[in-house]
Amino acid sequence: MHGESPSRTGKARVALIDLSHAVEHAMPVYPGDPPVAIGPALTLDADGVAVTALHLGSHTGTHVDAPSHTIAGGRTMADVGLDELYGEAIVLRVREAGEAEVLGWERLDPSGELPEILPPIVLIDTGWARLFRDEGRTRHPALSSAAAGELLRRGMRVLAVDTLSPDLTDPEPAEFPVHEVVLGSNALVVENVRGLEHVPDRVRVGFFPLRLAGDGSPVRGVAFLDRG
């Protein structure tokens, strides 16, 4: 979904690009997470008002992971400021990533041209957002912990991916090395981003969570394209 924000003169100055998957009944979730159930709680005919009942996990759809998601004693969403989830971002594109491929630094920066200091938000575009509703979604590529560490060293504070996780899904045994590196550094992870093919390599983005105090929250992700 795209939109535009008008200036005071009435002319559109900013185009908005939605980076979020829709939250819908029975939508895909990470294996083992609560299923999503959305249905009527009150109706106009019976109650005079329409109210929808929601049952979903804190990591449903496009969402942010707080450090407490995998780090004992880590920050919860109550400790995360909105300013941490808004700002300048860089999109790193690895569109030919294979199934369950673990992406090292050379895959993120094949030409060696990334700056030493990166914007605080890094978006990884693998193209796998198109498989969000496909059974193959769990075979997505992942990031190596060393690559995540290098992104942190260069200034990243939010890692956003277009897959279920920056780690492999359902490995045996279960391991979350990228979560441990990023959330263990008090930074944040955003998962299930979509629409990155519509944004430039440098862009302003915002991920706006519900005001929950737990280990994560669904977000509305937005890219802001200046129109001059």
C-alpha positions as CSV (number, residue, x, y, z in Angstrom):
1,M,0.0,0.0,0.0
2,H,1.4,3.4,-1.0
3,G,0.2,6.8,0.1
4,E,1.3,10.4,0.1
5,S,1.4,13.1,2.8
6,P,0.4,16.6,1.6
7,S,2.5,19.7,2.4
8,R,1.0,22.9,3.7
9,T,0.7,24.1,0.1
10,G,-1.5,21.1,-0.7
11,K,1.1,19.4,-2.8
12,A,2.3,15.9,-1.8
13,R,5.9,16.1,-0.4
14,V,6.3,12.5,1.0
15,A,5.3,9.2,-0.4
16,L,4.6,6.5,2.1
17,I,5.4,2.8,1.4
18,D,3.9,0.2,3.7
19,L,6.6,-2.3,4.8
20,S,4.2,-4.5,6.8
21,H,2.3,-7.7,6.2
22,A,-1.4,-7.5,6.9
23,V,-2.5,-9.1,10.2
24,E,-5.3,-11.5,9.2
25,H,-7.1,-14.5,10.6
26,A,-5.1,-17.8,10.3
27,M,-2.1,-15.9,8.8
28,P,1.3,-17.6,8.8
29,V,3.3,-17.5,12.1
30,Y,6.7,-18.6,13.2
31,P,6.6,-22.4,13.9
32,G,5.3,-22.9,17.5
33,D,4.0,-19.3,17.9
34,P,0.3,-18.8,18.8
35,P,-2.1,-19.0,15.8
36,V,-3.8,-15.9,14.8
37,A,-7.6,-15.8,15.4
38,I,-9.6,-12.8,14.4
39,G,-13.4,-12.7,14.6
40,P,-16.4,-10.7,15.8
41,A,-16.8,-10.2,19.6
42,L,-19.7,-7.8,19.3
43,T,-21.9,-7.0,16.3
44,L,-24.0,-4.1,15.2
45,D,-27.1,-6.3,14.9
46,A,-26.8,-7.8,18.4
47,D,-24.9,-5.2,20.3
48,G,-25.2,-1.9,18.5
49,V,-21.4,-1.7,18.0
50,A,-18.9,-3.8,16.1
51,V,-15.9,-5.0,18.1
52,T,-13.3,-7.6,16.9
53,A,-11.6,-10.1,19.1
54,L,-7.9,-10.6,18.5
55,H,-5.8,-13.6,19.6
56,L,-2.2,-13.5,18.5
57,G,1.3,-13.6,19.7
58,S,3.6,-10.7,20.3
59,H,5.7,-11.8,17.3
60,T,2.9,-11.9,14.8
61,G,3.5,-10.7,11.2
62,T,5.9,-7.8,10.8
63,H,7.2,-7.2,14.3
64,V,10.0,-6.1,16.5
65,D,12.0,-8.3,18.9
66,A,13.0,-6.6,22.2
67,P,16.2,-7.9,23.8
68,S,14.2,-9.8,26.4
69,H,13.0,-12.0,23.5
70,T,16.1,-14.1,23.8
71,I,18.3,-12.4,26.5
72,A,17.6,-13.0,30.2
73,G,17.1,-9.7,31.9
74,G,17.2,-7.8,28.5
75,R,15.1,-4.7,27.7
76,T,11.4,-5.1,27.1
77,M,9.3,-3.1,24.7
78,A,8.6,-0.8,27.6
79,D,12.2,0.3,27.5
80,V,12.4,0.8,23.8
81,G,11.9,4.4,22.6
82,L,10.1,5.2,19.3
83,D,13.2,7.1,18.2
84,E,15.2,3.9,18.1
85,L,12.8,2.5,15.4
86,Y,12.8,5.6,13.2
87,G,15.6,7.0,11.1
88,E,17.9,6.7,8.2
89,A,18.3,3.2,6.8
90,I,20.4,1.3,4.3
91,V,19.0,-1.6,2.2
92,L,21.5,-4.4,1.5
93,R,20.2,-6.5,-1.3
94,V,21.0,-10.2,-1.6
95,R,18.2,-11.1,-4.0
96,E,19.7,-14.4,-5.3
97,A,20.0,-15.9,-1.8
98,G,19.4,-19.7,-1.8
99,E,17.3,-21.9,0.5
100,A,18.8,-22.0,4.1
101,E,21.9,-20.1,2.8
102,V,23.8,-18.5,5.7
103,L,24.9,-15.1,4.4
104,G,28.4,-14.0,5.4
105,W,29.8,-10.5,5.1
106,E,31.0,-11.1,1.6
107,R,27.4,-11.6,0.5
108,L,26.3,-8.3,2.1
109,D,29.2,-6.3,0.7
110,P,30.5,-8.2,-2.4
111,S,32.3,-5.1,-3.8
112,G,33.8,-4.0,-0.5
113,E,32.2,-0.5,-0.9
114,L,30.0,-0.3,2.2
115,P,31.0,2.7,4.4
116,E,32.7,2.2,7.7
117,I,29.8,3.9,9.4
118,L,26.4,2.7,8.5
119,P,23.0,4.2,9.2
120,P,21.4,2.9,12.4
121,I,18.8,0.8,10.6
122,V,19.9,-1.9,8.2
123,L,17.4,-3.7,6.0
124,I,18.3,-7.0,4.4
125,D,16.4,-7.6,1.1
126,T,16.6,-11.2,0.1
127,G,13.3,-11.2,-1.9
128,W,11.8,-13.9,0.3
129,A,9.0,-11.7,1.5
130,R,7.1,-13.0,-1.6
131,L,7.1,-16.4,0.1
132,F,5.5,-15.3,3.4
133,R,2.3,-17.3,2.7
134,D,4.1,-20.1,1.0
135,E,5.1,-23.4,2.7
136,G,8.7,-22.7,1.6
137,R,8.9,-19.7,3.9
138,T,10.7,-21.7,6.6
139,R,13.6,-22.5,4.3
140,H,14.6,-18.8,4.1
141,P,18.2,-17.7,4.0
142,A,19.8,-16.4,7.3
143,L,22.6,-14.1,8.4
144,S,25.9,-15.3,9.9
145,S,26.6,-14.1,13.4
146,A,29.9,-12.7,12.2
147,A,28.1,-10.6,9.6
148,A,25.7,-9.4,12.2
149,G,28.6,-8.5,14.5
150,E,30.2,-6.5,11.7
151,L,27.0,-4.6,11.1
152,L,26.9,-3.7,14.8
153,R,30.5,-2.6,14.7
154,R,29.6,-0.2,11.9
155,G,26.8,1.4,13.8
156,M,23.7,-0.7,13.2
157,R,21.1,-0.5,16.0
158,V,18.2,-2.1,14.2
159,L,18.5,-5.2,12.0
160,A,15.4,-5.6,9.8
161,V,14.9,-8.7,7.6
162,D,12.3,-9.8,5.0
163,T,12.2,-13.4,6.4
164,L,10.8,-15.1,9.4
165,S,14.1,-14.6,11.3
166,P,17.7,-13.5,10.7
167,D,18.5,-17.0,12.0
168,L,17.7,-20.2,10.3
169,T,14.2,-21.4,11.2
170,D,13.8,-24.9,12.8
171,P,17.5,-25.9,12.9
172,E,18.3,-29.0,14.9
173,P,19.0,-28.2,17.7
174,A,17.3,-24.8,17.9
175,E,19.9,-22.0,17.8
176,F,19.6,-18.3,17.5
177,P,23.1,-16.9,17.1
178,V,22.1,-13.7,15.3
179,H,19.5,-12.9,17.9
180,E,22.1,-13.5,20.6
181,V,24.6,-11.1,18.9
182,V,22.1,-8.3,18.1
183,L,19.7,-8.5,21.0
184,G,22.7,-9.3,23.3
185,S,24.2,-5.9,22.2
186,N,21.0,-4.2,23.3
187,A,20.0,-3.6,19.7
188,L,16.7,-4.6,18.0
189,V,15.5,-7.0,15.4
190,V,12.6,-6.5,13.0
191,E,11.3,-9.5,11.1
192,N,8.9,-10.2,8.2
193,V,9.4,-6.8,6.5
194,R,7.9,-6.6,3.0
195,G,8.0,-4.1,0.1
196,L,11.7,-3.5,0.0
197,E,11.7,-3.8,-3.8
198,H,9.9,-0.4,-3.8
199,V,12.4,1.6,-1.8
200,P,15.8,3.0,-2.7
201,D,19.0,1.8,-1.1
202,R,19.0,4.8,1.3
203,V,15.7,5.7,2.8
204,R,14.0,6.9,6.0
205,V,11.9,4.2,7.7
206,G,9.9,3.9,10.9
207,F,8.6,0.7,12.6
208,F,5.8,1.7,15.0
209,P,5.0,-0.9,17.6
210,L,2.0,-1.2,19.9
211,R,2.7,0.1,23.3
212,L,3.2,-3.3,24.9
213,A,5.6,-4.0,27.8
214,G,6.6,-7.5,26.7
215,D,9.3,-9.2,24.6
216,G,8.1,-7.8,21.2
217,S,5.2,-6.3,19.3
218,P,3.7,-6.2,15.9
219,V,4.7,-3.0,14.0
220,R,3.4,-0.9,11.2
221,G,6.5,-0.4,9.0
222,V,6.7,2.7,6.8
223,A,9.3,4.0,4.3
224,F,9.3,7.7,3.7
225,L,10.2,8.8,0.2
226,D,10.9,12.5,-0.1
227,R,9.4,14.0,-3.3
228,G,11.0,17.4,-3.0
